[in-house]
Amino acid sequence: MADMILVVAEQREGKLNRVSFETIAAAQAIAKETGWVVEVVLPGSGVAALAQELAGKAIAKVYELDGAALAAYTSDAYVYALKAFIEEKQPKLVLFPHTYQVRDFAPRLALALDRTLISDATGYKYEGGALRFTRQMFQGKFAGGCVVWWRCAVDGDDPDRGVSRGSGCSGVICG
């Protein structure tokens, strides 16, 4: 697993979604504390100029995930393309902008990757080598923390932490 935070940027009709820049800024803040690098992937078709715009944002690398199947958004095409890309790059963390498009495909992508998705995160803390994300629950009446940890493939099941797979994976504790 690379010491890298991958941001999935969003574009539509040749324009970057401004929330992608907010997501990059969040990744940069996490990277500053963890020492990880920030890289960005931009799915779409003909996205080279937009990738150049992103490259000027103090990030290590921008990837153009360019393909005809990604010209018009469909969740199937995004899940298929991003799954292969993320499996190849093996980032420690993947951040998405908070958009309706992400709400559409990210849960399916997490399932395809056998990873946990923490949606609606509003903040984070990095303490003792662990990231803790904050998200609102119960329609904003409660803010809970989610701890992300990484395990090696040799670790077994851990029911106390809610993990029941023996392969290398990320897990989440919410509470």
Accessible surface in RSA format (square Angstrom, percent):
REM  Atomic radii and reference values for relative SASA: ProtOr
REM  Chains: A
REM  Algorithm: Lee & Richards
REM  Probe-radius: 1.40
REM  Slices: 20
REM RES _ NUM      All-atoms   Total-Side   Main-Chain    Non-polar    All polar
REM                ABS   REL    ABS   REL    ABS   REL    ABS   REL    ABS   REL
RES MET A   1   103.73  53.7  36.72  24.3  67.02 159.6  35.82  30.5  67.91  90.0
RES ALA A   2    42.78  39.3  30.15  46.5  12.63  28.7  40.48  57.0   2.29   6.1
RES ASP A   3    82.57  57.8  71.65  71.3  10.92  25.8  18.36  43.2  64.20  64.0
RES MET A   4     8.23   4.3   8.23   5.4   0.00   0.0   8.23   7.0   0.00   0.0
RES ILE A   5     0.00   0.0   0.00   0.0   0.00   0.0   0.00   0.0   0.00   0.0
RES LEU A   6     0.00   0.0   0.00   0.0   0.00   0.0   0.00   0.0   0.00   0.0
RES VAL A   7     0.00   0.0   0.00   0.0   0.00   0.0   0.00   0.0   0.00   0.0
RES VAL A   8     3.47   2.3   3.35   3.0   0.12   0.3   3.35   2.9   0.12   0.3
RES ALA A   9     1.48   1.4   0.00   0.0   1.48   3.4   0.02   0.0   1.46   3.9
RES GLU A  10     9.81   5.6   7.64   5.8   2.18   5.2   5.26  10.2   4.55   3.7
RES GLN A  11    18.11  10.1  14.18  10.4   3.93   9.3   0.00   0.0  18.11  13.7
RES ARG A  12   136.74  57.4 129.20  65.9   7.54  18.0  61.77  84.4  74.97  45.4
RES GLU A  13   163.71  94.0 123.39  93.3  40.33  96.0  58.32 112.8 105.40  86.1
RES GLY A  14    50.30  62.0   0.00   N/A  50.30  62.0  28.73  78.9  21.57  48.3
RES LYS A  15   156.18  76.2 151.42  92.9   4.76  11.3  96.75  87.1  59.42  63.3
RES LEU A  16    24.76  13.8   2.80   2.0  21.96  55.2   2.86   2.0  21.90  58.9
RES ASN A  17    44.54  30.7  35.41  34.2   9.13  22.0  15.05  36.2  29.49  28.5
RES ARG A  18   169.27  71.1 163.89  83.5   5.39  12.8  70.23  96.0  99.05  60.0
RES VAL A  19    27.45  18.1  27.45  24.8   0.00   0.0  27.45  23.8   0.00   0.0
RES SER A  20     0.00   0.0   0.00   0.0   0.00   0.0   0.00   0.0   0.00   0.0
RES PHE A  21    58.80  29.4  53.06  32.9   5.73  14.9  53.76  32.6   5.04  14.4
RES GLU A  22   100.42  57.7  90.18  68.2  10.23  24.4  46.40  89.8  54.01  44.1
RES THR A  23    13.00   9.2   8.73   8.8   4.27  10.2   8.30  11.2   4.70   7.1
RES ILE A  24     4.27   2.4   4.27   3.2   0.00   0.0   4.27   3.1   0.00   0.0
RES ALA A  25    55.17  50.7  48.19  74.4   6.99  15.9  49.55  69.8   5.63  14.9
RES ALA A  26    45.25  41.6  37.35  57.6   7.89  18.0  44.50  62.7   0.74   2.0
RES ALA A  27     0.00   0.0   0.00   0.0   0.00   0.0   0.00   0.0   0.00   0.0
RES GLN A  28    56.69  31.7  50.21  36.7   6.48  15.4  26.45  56.3  30.23  22.9
RES ALA A  29    42.97  39.5  34.52  53.3   8.46  19.2  41.32  58.2   1.66   4.4
RES ILE A  30     3.39   1.9   3.39   2.5   0.00   0.0   3.39   2.4   0.00   0.0
RES ALA A  31    13.06  12.0   9.48  14.6   3.58   8.2   9.76  13.7   3.30   8.8
RES LYS A  32   185.87  90.7 150.25  92.2  35.62  84.8 105.23  94.7  80.64  85.9
RES GLU A  33    94.30  54.1  66.36  50.2  27.93  66.5  32.74  63.3  61.56  50.3
RES THR A  34    22.03  15.7   0.00   0.0  22.03  52.5   1.60   2.1  20.43  30.9
RES GLY A  35    64.38  79.4   0.00   N/A  64.38  79.4  36.28  99.6  28.10  62.9
RES TRP A  36    27.99  11.2  20.32   9.8   7.67  18.0   9.84   5.2  18.15  29.4
RES VAL A  37    70.83  46.6  66.72  60.4   4.11   9.9  70.83  61.5   0.00   0.0
RES VAL A  38     8.65   5.7   5.13   4.6   3.52   8.5   5.13   4.5   3.52   9.6
RES GLU A  39    23.40  13.4  23.40  17.7   0.00   0.0   0.00   0.0  23.40  19.1
RES VAL A  40     0.00   0.0   0.00   0.0   0.00   0.0   0.00   0.0   0.00   0.0
RES VAL A  41     0.00   0.0   0.00   0.0   0.00   0.0   0.00   0.0   0.00   0.0
RES LEU A  42     0.00   0.0   0.00   0.0   0.00   0.0   0.00   0.0   0.00   0.0
RES PRO A  43     0.88   0.6   0.75   0.7   0.13   0.5   0.75   0.6   0.13   0.8
RES GLY A  44     0.00   0.0   0.00   N/A   0.00   0.0   0.00   0.0   0.00   0.0
RES SER A  45    50.58  42.7  28.24  37.7  22.34  51.5   3.82   8.1  46.76  65.5
RES GLY A  46    67.92  83.8   0.00   N/A  67.92  83.8  37.88 104.0  30.04  67.3
RES VAL A  47     1.62   1.1   1.49   1.4   0.13   0.3   1.62   1.4   0.00   0.0
RES ALA A  48    52.84  48.6  52.31  80.7   0.53   1.2  52.39  73.8   0.46   1.2
RES ALA A  49    81.07  74.5  65.09 100.5  15.98  36.3  71.85 101.2   9.22  24.4
RES LEU A  50    19.58  10.9  19.40  13.9   0.18   0.5  19.41  13.6   0.17   0.5
RES ALA A  51     4.47   4.1   3.75   5.8   0.73   1.7   4.03   5.7   0.44   1.2
RES GLN A  52   129.60  72.5 118.85  86.9  10.75  25.6  41.00  87.3  88.60  67.2
RES GLU A  53    88.46  50.8  73.80  55.8  14.66  34.9  37.17  71.9  51.29  41.9
RES LEU A  54     0.00   0.0   0.00   0.0   0.00   0.0   0.00   0.0   0.00   0.0
RES ALA A  55    52.04  47.8  32.32  49.9  19.72  44.9  33.59  47.3  18.45  48.9
RES GLY A  56    66.36  81.8   0.00   N/A  66.36  81.8  36.84 101.1  29.52  66.1
RES LYS A  57    87.23  42.6  80.06  49.1   7.18  17.1  30.10  27.1  57.13  60.9
RES ALA A  58    92.74  85.3  56.48  87.2  36.26  82.5  75.75 106.7  16.99  45.0
RES ILE A  59    24.51  13.9   0.48   0.4  24.03  57.9   4.99   3.6  19.52  53.0
RES ALA A  60    67.64  62.2  23.25  35.9  44.38 101.0  35.21  49.6  32.42  85.9
RES LYS A  61   107.14  52.3 100.46  61.6   6.68  15.9  54.93  49.4  52.21  55.6
RES VAL A  62    27.97  18.4   5.52   5.0  22.45  54.1   5.52   4.8  22.45  60.9
RES TYR A  63    31.74  14.8  28.76  16.4   2.98   7.8  22.02  16.5   9.72  12.0
RES GLU A  64    82.65  47.5  54.92  41.5  27.74  66.0  12.38  24.0  70.27  57.4
RES LEU A  65    32.43  18.1  31.64  22.6   0.78   2.0  32.43  22.8   0.00   0.0
RES ASP A  66    74.26  52.0  41.74  41.5  32.52  76.9  19.76  46.5  54.50  54.4
RES GLY A  67    23.94  29.5   0.00   N/A  23.94  29.5  23.94  65.7   0.00   0.0
RES ALA A  68    93.76  86.2  69.60 107.4  24.16  55.0  72.59 102.2  21.17  56.1
RES ALA A  69    76.19  70.1  53.47  82.5  22.72  51.7  66.48  93.6   9.71  25.7
RES LEU A  70     8.75   4.9   7.69   5.5   1.06   2.7   7.69   5.4   1.06   2.9
RES ALA A  71    68.21  62.7  38.68  59.7  29.52  67.2  39.98  56.3  28.23  74.8
RES ALA A  72    73.83  67.9  63.98  98.7   9.85  22.4  70.07  98.7   3.76  10.0
RES TYR A  73    69.70  32.5  42.89  24.4  26.80  69.7  43.05  32.4  26.65  32.8
RES THR A  74    69.79  49.6  65.33  66.2   4.45  10.6  64.46  86.6   5.33   8.1
RES SER A  75    22.82  19.3  19.00  25.4   3.83   8.8   0.31   0.7  22.51  31.5
RES ASP A  76    92.92  65.1  87.49  87.1   5.43  12.9  31.52  74.2  61.40  61.2
RES ALA A  77    17.66  16.2   7.69  11.9   9.97  22.7  15.81  22.3   1.85   4.9
RES TYR A  78     6.89   3.2   6.80   3.9   0.09   0.2   2.89   2.2   4.00   4.9
RES VAL A  79    13.49   8.9  13.49  12.2   0.00   0.0  13.49  11.7   0.00   0.0
RES TYR A  80   175.86  82.1 169.95  96.7   5.91  15.4 125.58  94.4  50.27  62.0
RES ALA A  81    18.50  17.0  12.19  18.8   6.31  14.4  17.23  24.3   1.28   3.4
RES LEU A  82     0.16   0.1   0.16   0.1   0.00   0.0   0.16   0.1   0.00   0.0
RES LYS A  83    63.68  31.1  63.68  39.1   0.00   0.0  30.24  27.2  33.44  35.6
RES ALA A  84    58.41  53.7  49.69  76.7   8.71  19.8  53.17  74.9   5.24  13.9
RES PHE A  85    18.58   9.3  15.40   9.5   3.18   8.3  18.42  11.2   0.16   0.5
RES ILE A  86    12.56   7.1  12.56   9.4   0.00   0.0  12.56   9.0   0.00   0.0
RES GLU A  87    77.57  44.5  67.24  50.9  10.34  24.6  27.31  52.8  50.26  41.0
RES GLU A  88   126.63  72.7  94.24  71.3  32.39  77.1  45.25  87.5  81.38  66.4
RES LYS A  89    53.66  26.2  43.78  26.9   9.88  23.5  15.21  13.7  38.45  41.0
RES GLN A  90    72.33  40.4  69.91  51.1   2.42   5.8  32.37  68.9  39.97  30.3
RES PRO A  91    12.48   9.1   1.59   1.5  10.89  39.6   1.59   1.3  10.89  67.7
RES LYS A  92    48.00  23.4  40.52  24.9   7.48  17.8   2.88   2.6  45.12  48.1
RES LEU A  93    21.04  11.7  17.37  12.4   3.67   9.2  21.04  14.8   0.00   0.0
RES VAL A  94    37.82  24.9  20.09  18.2  17.73  42.7  20.09  17.5  17.73  48.1
RES LEU A  95    26.51  14.8  25.24  18.1   1.28   3.2  26.51  18.6   0.00   0.0
RES PHE A  96    42.83  21.4  19.98  12.4  22.85  59.5  19.98  12.1  22.85  65.4
RES PRO A  97     1.31   1.0   0.19   0.2   1.12   4.1   0.66   0.5   0.65   4.1
RES HIS A  98   114.91  62.8  97.79  68.0  17.12  43.8  68.18  70.3  46.73  54.4
RES THR A  99    18.37  13.1   9.34   9.5   9.03  21.5  18.10  24.3   0.27   0.4
RES TYR A 100   195.43  91.2 187.50 106.7   7.93  20.6 139.44 104.8  56.00  69.0
RES GLN A 101    10.08   5.6   3.65   2.7   6.43  15.3   5.48  11.7   4.60   3.5
RES VAL A 102    14.67   9.7  14.67  13.3   0.00   0.0  14.67  12.7   0.00   0.0
RES ARG A 103   119.38  50.1 100.95  51.5  18.44  43.9  42.68  58.3  76.71  46.5
RES ASP A 104    74.46  52.2  58.70  58.4  15.76  37.3  21.53  50.7  52.92  52.8
RES PHE A 105     2.14   1.1   2.14   1.3   0.00   0.0   2.14   1.3   0.00   0.0
RES ALA A 106     2.71   2.5   1.71   2.6   1.00   2.3   1.71   2.4   1.00   2.7
RES PRO A 107    65.40  47.7  57.17  52.1   8.24  29.9  59.72  49.3   5.68  35.3
RES ARG A 108   104.82  44.0 101.30  51.6   3.52   8.4  52.21  71.4  52.61  31.9
RES LEU A 109     2.83   1.6   2.83   2.0   0.00   0.0   2.83   2.0   0.00   0.0
RES ALA A 110    13.56  12.5  10.13  15.6   3.43   7.8  13.23  18.6   0.33   0.9
RES LEU A 111   145.99  81.3 132.21  94.6  13.78  34.6 135.85  95.4  10.14  27.3
RES ALA A 112    40.63  37.4  14.14  21.8  26.49  60.3  25.87  36.4  14.76  39.1
RES LEU A 113    26.50  14.8  15.35  11.0  11.15  28.0  17.33  12.2   9.17  24.7
RES ASP A 114    71.64  50.2  68.36  68.0   3.28   7.8  30.32  71.4  41.31  41.2
RES ARG A 115    77.82  32.7  64.34  32.8  13.48  32.1  24.44  33.4  53.37  32.3
RES THR A 116    66.09  47.0  38.93  39.5  27.16  64.7  30.02  40.3  36.07  54.5
RES LEU A 117    61.79  34.4  36.11  25.8  25.67  64.5  37.58  26.4  24.21  65.1
RES ILE A 118    37.51  21.3  15.52  11.6  21.99  53.0  18.28  13.2  19.22  52.2
RES SER A 119    43.30  36.6  36.34  48.5   6.96  16.0  24.54  52.3  18.76  26.3
RES ASP A 120    45.81  32.1  33.91  33.8  11.90  28.1  21.51  50.6  24.30  24.2
RES ALA A 121    52.48  48.3  21.23  32.8  31.25  71.1  21.24  29.9  31.24  82.8
RES THR A 122    94.14  67.0  53.23  54.0  40.91  97.5  54.60  73.3  39.54  59.8
RES GLY A 123    31.87  39.3   0.00   N/A  31.87  39.3  29.62  81.3   2.25   5.0
RES TYR A 124    57.30  26.8  35.37  20.1  21.93  57.1  30.38  22.8  26.92  33.2
RES LYS A 125   122.29  59.7 118.10  72.5   4.18  10.0  68.48  61.6  53.80  57.3
RES TYR A 126    65.96  30.8  47.04  26.8  18.92  49.2  24.20  18.2  41.76  51.5
RES GLU A 127   107.36  61.6  95.67  72.4  11.69  27.8  44.28  85.6  63.08  51.5
RES GLY A 128    91.99 113.4   0.00   N/A  91.99 113.4  47.46 130.2  44.53  99.7
RES GLY A 129    52.36  64.6   0.00   N/A  52.36  64.6  23.61  64.8  28.75  64.4
RES ALA A 130    29.89  27.5  28.04  43.3   1.85   4.2  28.68  40.4   1.22   3.2
RES LEU A 131     0.09   0.0   0.05   0.0   0.04   0.1   0.05   0.0   0.04   0.1
RES ARG A 132    95.18  40.0  94.89  48.4   0.29   0.7  25.02  34.2  70.16  42.5
RES PHE A 133    13.28   6.6  13.20   8.2   0.08   0.2  13.20   8.0   0.08   0.2
RES THR A 134    44.26  31.5  44.26  44.9   0.00   0.0  23.80  32.0  20.46  30.9
RES ARG A 135    51.21  21.5  51.21  26.1   0.00   0.0   7.59  10.4  43.63  26.4
RES GLN A 136    99.30  55.5  91.33  66.7   7.97  19.0  14.03  29.9  85.28  64.7
RES MET A 137    41.57  21.5  34.76  23.0   6.81  16.2  16.36  13.9  25.21  33.4
RES PHE A 138   149.06  74.6 130.48  80.8  18.58  48.4 141.00  85.5   8.06  23.1
RES GLN A 139   172.26  96.3 128.54  93.9  43.72 104.1  58.70 124.9 113.56  86.1
RES GLY A 140    40.85  50.4   0.00   N/A  40.85  50.4  10.45  28.7  30.39  68.1
RES LYS A 141   167.21  81.6 128.46  78.8  38.76  92.3 100.63  90.6  66.58  70.9
RES PHE A 142   100.91  50.5  95.17  58.9   5.75  15.0 100.82  61.1   0.09   0.3
RES ALA A 143    64.27  59.1  39.07  60.3  25.21  57.3  39.07  55.0  25.21  66.8
RES GLY A 144     3.44   4.2   0.00   N/A   3.44   4.2   3.44   9.4   0.00   0.0
RES GLY A 145    10.41  12.8   0.00   N/A  10.41  12.8   4.73  13.0   5.68  12.7
RES CYS A 146     0.15   0.1   0.15   0.2   0.00   0.0   0.00   0.0   0.15   0.2
RES VAL A 147    26.63  17.5  26.63  24.1   0.00   0.0  26.63  23.1   0.00   0.0
RES VAL A 148     7.42   4.9   7.28   6.6   0.14   0.3   7.28   6.3   0.14   0.4
RES TRP A 149    21.91   8.8  19.78   9.6   2.14   5.0  21.91  11.7   0.00   0.0
RES TRP A 150    57.31  23.0  30.76  14.9  26.55  62.3  30.97  16.5  26.33  42.7
RES ARG A 151    28.18  11.8  11.49   5.9  16.69  39.7  14.66  20.0  13.52   8.2
RES CYS A 152    86.52  65.4  78.48  87.5   8.04  18.9  18.96  48.0  67.56  72.8
RES ALA A 153    71.48  65.7  54.27  83.7  17.21  39.2  54.39  76.6  17.09  45.3
RES VAL A 154   137.45  90.4 104.80  94.9  32.65  78.7 112.23  97.5  25.21  68.4
RES ASP A 155    56.46  39.6  50.59  50.4   5.87  13.9  12.20  28.7  44.26  44.1
RES GLY A 156    45.55  56.2   0.00   N/A  45.55  56.2  32.41  88.9  13.14  29.4
RES ASP A 157    94.57  66.2  67.04  66.7  27.53  65.1  20.94  49.3  73.63  73.4
RES ASP A 158    41.70  29.2  40.16  40.0   1.54   3.6  11.21  26.4  30.49  30.4
RES PRO A 159   115.05  83.9  90.90  82.9  24.16  87.8  96.42  79.6  18.63 115.8
RES ASP A 160   141.64  99.2 104.12 103.6  37.52  88.7  31.21  73.4 110.43 110.1
RES ARG A 161   105.15  44.1  98.04  50.0   7.11  16.9  16.30  22.3  88.85  53.8
RES GLY A 162    68.90  85.0   0.00   N/A  68.90  85.0  35.86  98.4  33.05  74.0
RES VAL A 163     6.65   4.4   3.50   3.2   3.15   7.6   5.84   5.1   0.81   2.2
RES SER A 164    96.42  81.5  74.94 100.0  21.48  49.5  39.29  83.7  57.13  80.0
RES ARG A 165    68.61  28.8  64.26  32.8   4.35  10.4  28.27  38.6  40.34  24.4
RES GLY A 166    40.91  50.5   0.00   N/A  40.91  50.5  22.22  61.0  18.69  41.9
RES SER A 167    63.47  53.6  56.22  75.0   7.25  16.7  48.60 103.5  14.87  20.8
RES GLY A 168    27.53  34.0   0.00   N/A  27.53  34.0  15.74  43.2  11.80  26.4
RES CYS A 169     0.54   0.4   0.15   0.2   0.39   0.9   0.15   0.4   0.39   0.4
RES SER A 170    17.16  14.5  17.16  22.9   0.00   0.0   8.59  18.3   8.58  12.0
RES GLY A 171     2.44   3.0   0.00   N/A   2.44   3.0   2.29   6.3   0.15   0.3
RES VAL A 172    29.41  19.4   7.64   6.9  21.77  52.5   7.64   6.6  21.77  59.1
RES ILE A 173    65.20  37.1  61.41  45.8   3.79   9.1  64.40  46.4   0.80   2.2
RES CYS A 174    76.56  57.9  47.27  52.7  29.29  68.8  23.59  59.8  52.98  57.1
RES GLY A 175    69.43  85.6   0.00   N/A  69.43  85.6  59.28 162.7  10.15  22.7
END  Absolute sums over single chains surface
CHAIN  1 A     9468.4       6966.4       2502.0       5186.6       4281.8
END  Absolute sums over all chains
TOTAL          9468.4       6966.4       2502.0       5186.6       4281.8
